[in-house]
Amino acid sequence: MAFTFQINQDVVFQHDKKLIDQADQYRPEIYHQTILPRHVAELVEDDTKLGGYRCKESSLTIAELNKKGLKRDDTIILDFDDHYVGNFSMKIEATGSPMDAPLYFRIRFAEVPSELVQDSKDYDGWLSKSWIQEEFIHIDVLPTEITLPRRYSFRYVEIKVIDTSPKWQAVFSEFKVVARSSAQCQQLKPIHIEDPVLQKIYDVSVKTLQDCMQDVFEDGPKRDRRLWLGDLRLQALANYMTFDQHTLVKRCLYLFAAMTTQEGKISANLFIQPEYMPDDTFLFDYSLFFISTLYDYIKHHDDSELLQDLYPIAKKQMMLAQEKVNEEGRIILEESYPVFVDWSNEFNKDTSAQAIMIYVTRQMIELASMYQDEDITIYQTLLDNMINYSRDNLFDKEACLFISGDNKEYNISSQAWMVLANVLTKEENKKVMQKTIQKLFPVKGIATPYMYHHIVEALFVAGLQEEAIQLMKAYWGKMISLGADTFWEAFDPDEPDYSPYGNPIMSSFCHAWSCTPAYLIRKYIENR
Amino acid sequence: MAFTFQINQDVVFQHDKKLIDQADQYRPEIYHQTILPRHVAELVEDDTKLGGYRCKESSLTIAELNKKGLKRDDTIILDFDDHYVGNFSMKIEATGSPMDAPLYFRIRFAEVPSELVQDSKDYDGWLSKSWIQEEFIHIDVLPTEITLPRRYSFRYVEIKVIDTSPKWQAVFSEFKVVARSSAQCQQLKPIHIEDPVLQKIYDVSVKTLQDCMQDVFEDGPKRDRRLWLGDLRLQALANYMTFDQHTLVKRCLYLFAAMTTQEGKISANLFIQPEYMPDDTFLFDYSLFFISTLYDYIKHHDDSELLQDLYPIAKKQMMLAQEKVNEEGRIILEESYPVFVDWSNEFNKDTSAQAIMIYVTRQMIELASMYQDEDITIYQTLLDNMINYSRDNLFDKEACLFISGDNKEYNISSQAWMVLANVLTKEENKKVMQKTIQKLFPVKGIATPYMYHHIVEALFVAGLQEEAIQLMKAYWGKMISLGADTFWEAFDPDEPDYSPYGNPIMSSFCHAWSCTPAYLIRKYIENR
């Protein structure tokens, strides 16, 4: 997540000290791993790779850099051979005459080679330029060993000497990254998948998740390094199937629960530094996914204390959402509290919102049952109403597809979410997805792994396993063939070089919401 | 100094531990002074100031910055009201929605307003770009207080926000510089000068010297921050007349003495960090000025230990120089060991070199006498030879000017140095300088305060006090009228915006060799 933009500075938040203390109790240990670069790289054009570039191994070796003096405009690229999140160190010395001027160099960190082709000056989008992983550094006295104080997310490091002086050159060596993650790799559940493409998709999903697991589940370690509720829900699902570090999920749930608005609404995302702080951005579906994430947690790890602590907060989200449902069982949203569903605003989201509400209400009913909440009957009535409204007014029986909005638009999202919400029978679900394939495929204008995830899961739920696998390969598999070490925040297979920000240096190429194949493969393929 | 460029990497230096220990014994205490900015400034065009710009006081106050959120491309300029050398600190906070992206800003330090008009990208000279006082800084978490780790030389600080995000702004406040100098202002000898222009020239000279007095006498605190022997000689002279911190001179003399080449030659300059190291640059006159600086020291502060320790090194410089004098008493230099005299290479320097050798030999004879060196007779013979050669072959009696080189060129430098060398009678000296004024003035093509110093001192020595004062005012006084807070490394009154590096961001506007009016005024004006 990242693309949503709201300013609501007047909102007042409350901080529940008790819940924050609980969150802090589950603060994860960060594991460090020292990684050396595999080789020196050269950027070469390659039409088959993202952005038309790849990095090939240079004839110059890492060991030879030890003896290579670099002068004004000389550049080296280091390839760490995989994606890492962490702190970069190196040694710098001077060679030649005495160092009669400071060293000035630029250092850039790139997740994909095509970032290195860009010039940061050319980026002028609305998203902050401050995300560009580029530093300009003066060193007055050599030799020195430096560890850059900031954390970066990268596979490639490019060092360009802006200047030494005509009398001496700079020598760079002893490069390393101390990679950081709160994921414990030894806890990873072993898996064997016959299909090598699926195996690779699984592995890259796990690496993506691993690199987003830090002090909380981050959406992207390069940008915006934040805890988003919608992303958390998917990360948690992938996590149960892989590292299964459930206390990190618990920590994040407590954090969201601890900082609601005065009326009890949960923010779409939280900041962790300099102190816990909810963002002033609110999304209807993201607030509801608090219920969903709590439900998934309890399903995987029975935890009555967590339920006791957080059920009241979940219930509050339900109450706030209920207000948006009219007597007919139809959900009507306001502009000030929009549903996200997907970045694209090219399709009508009314039916998707309706389906998400149904999906979550089912989970709420199960939580209410465990909590022995008498209001369970209210939720059951609400659910029936919403389902009936959907069947009667949103399902086009003839087309066997759901319509959305005043223009009765058919779109993929509505079908996927209505299948996930289980509004129809098993056979009907299958038919809806078959019709979706027939009438609405191939997927067009969708650039988020987030939406693709829901489409693929709907295909699995509808019993269309082959089609689900085919779409997963066509989407996540294509990222791999384009060179992905981790899965990307945004990807449109029809337009591989598309960046929502107009420039790959702003894109996040390791993004939490794209890690779900690990979950999908474990849940729907491995055990069948 | 700075402009000289040599590479002699094969030279082997010796390090005399005993002399280095002596130098370290005189390592100065650095005094710190906390300075707050006087006001917020705005850059305005002004043809009467250097580079066509000055900074005027903004209607915005420093106090108001406390409440002013700055967003992408917003800029503020702080005016510290005088030149300082030191470390800059400030507080940075975020205002608006939560900080959803790092802060990225550029900070520039400028000695003169016209530096702020430049874009560092436009500089492409041979002198290292690394000297440009410009940093690009990311801050991940606000609020924070930062102290930039590097030392800068400046009066103006410009902060430009490259980006925050559309949701929040950055607030900068609590600016301060901790200014550094080893000069003890309370030791400054009081002076009263009737002429307000001379008083101002004196004050700016003292400030220039003060800001160049650090761990050693630096040539320029912005660039190149190094101990040059030719500059040291002039700084020491100004120092005896002002702060009189003679131990700092002593320290510098010991350092030069401690690190000669294997044949005993003294380098033109030394590096102090990361360890004491002589540069591989050698200048005939600079090596000789070791004798001159030692002589001046002993004249001002009798010190038999210093004489005992350093006389052998001084004698070595004399021996190496003697080899360049032929039987006729004529000095003949090689390209590999050139005479500096001035940056300009537009005039012939043979006669200047001859005069400098005579000037220094006189001082050597006095040192030899104090040291009771029997070789004093050799130096006396040498001196007589050189004087006779100069009178017989270099002095054009008809023109009453010295000639230089095969083309028998008249140039100002030859006259000034021959007068300083005292080759002629008092009356002749006066006539030479009168002729110089008549035939060779106004000074053309000379851009260094270093050369102007020698011309002005020659006028004083020749008894032309009014003319000396007039030239001092026309040169140093003009820098003041153009806006100087400290005197500049280079200045050509005919071309005020001239920079030897093609861009003012590379120029040093506080440069040691320009501080000599403090000495000239004290020696030739105050007491007469």
Boltz contact constraints between the chains, C-beta under 6 A:
constraints:
  - contact:
      token1: [A, 7]
      token2: [B, 97]
      max_distance: 6.0
  - contact:
      token1: [A, 7]
      token2: [B, 167]
      max_distance: 6.0
  - contact:
      token1: [A, 9]
      token2: [B, 97]
      max_distance: 6.0
  - contact:
      token1: [A, 97]
      token2: [B, 7]
      max_distance: 6.0
  - contact:
      token1: [A, 97]
      token2: [B, 9]
      max_distance: 6.0
  - contact:
      token1: [A, 97]
      token2: [B, 280]
      max_distance: 6.0
  - contact:
      token1: [A, 98]
      token2: [B, 271]
      max_distance: 6.0
  - contact:
      token1: [A, 98]
      token2: [B, 277]
      max_distance: 6.0
  - contact:
      token1: [A, 98]
      token2: [B, 279]
      max_distance: 6.0
  - contact:
      token1: [A, 101]
      token2: [B, 128]
      max_distance: 6.0
  - contact:
      token1: [A, 101]
      token2: [B, 130]
      max_distance: 6.0
  - contact:
      token1: [A, 101]
      token2: [B, 131]
      max_distance: 6.0
  - contact:
      token1: [A, 102]
      token2: [B, 130]
      max_distance: 6.0
  - contact:
      token1: [A, 104]
      token2: [B, 129]
      max_distance: 6.0
  - contact:
      token1: [A, 104]
      token2: [B, 130]
      max_distance: 6.0
  - contact:
      token1: [A, 126]
      token2: [B, 166]
      max_distance: 6.0
  - contact:
      token1: [A, 128]
      token2: [B, 101]
      max_distance: 6.0
  - contact:
      token1: [A, 128]
      token2: [B, 163]
      max_distance: 6.0
  - contact:
      token1: [A, 128]
      token2: [B, 165]
      max_distance: 6.0
  - contact:
      token1: [A, 129]
      token2: [B, 162]
      max_distance: 6.0
  - contact:
      token1: [A, 129]
      token2: [B, 163]
      max_distance: 6.0
  - contact:
      token1: [A, 130]
      token2: [B, 101]
      max_distance: 6.0
  - contact:
      token1: [A, 130]
      token2: [B, 102]
      max_distance: 6.0
  - contact:
      token1: [A, 130]
      token2: [B, 104]
      max_distance: 6.0
  - contact:
      token1: [A, 130]
      token2: [B, 163]
      max_distance: 6.0
  - contact:
      token1: [A, 131]
      token2: [B, 101]
      max_distance: 6.0
  - contact:
      token1: [A, 136]
      token2: [B, 136]
      max_distance: 6.0
  - contact:
      token1: [A, 141]
      token2: [B, 273]
      max_distance: 6.0
  - contact:
      token1: [A, 141]
      token2: [B, 274]
      max_distance: 6.0
  - contact:
      token1: [A, 162]
      token2: [B, 129]
      max_distance: 6.0
  - contact:
      token1: [A, 163]
      token2: [B, 128]
      max_distance: 6.0
  - contact:
      token1: [A, 163]
      token2: [B, 129]
      max_distance: 6.0
  - contact:
      token1: [A, 163]
      token2: [B, 130]
      max_distance: 6.0
  - contact:
      token1: [A, 165]
      token2: [B, 128]
      max_distance: 6.0
  - contact:
      token1: [A, 166]
      token2: [B, 126]
      max_distance: 6.0
  - contact:
      token1: [A, 167]
      token2: [B, 7]
      max_distance: 6.0
  - contact:
      token1: [A, 271]
      token2: [B, 98]
      max_distance: 6.0
  - contact:
      token1: [A, 273]
      token2: [B, 141]
      max_distance: 6.0
  - contact:
      token1: [A, 274]
      token2: [B, 141]
      max_distance: 6.0
  - contact:
      token1: [A, 277]
      token2: [B, 98]
      max_distance: 6.0
  - contact:
      token1: [A, 279]
      token2: [B, 98]
      max_distance: 6.0
  - contact:
      token1: [A, 280]
      token2: [B, 97]
      max_distance: 6.0
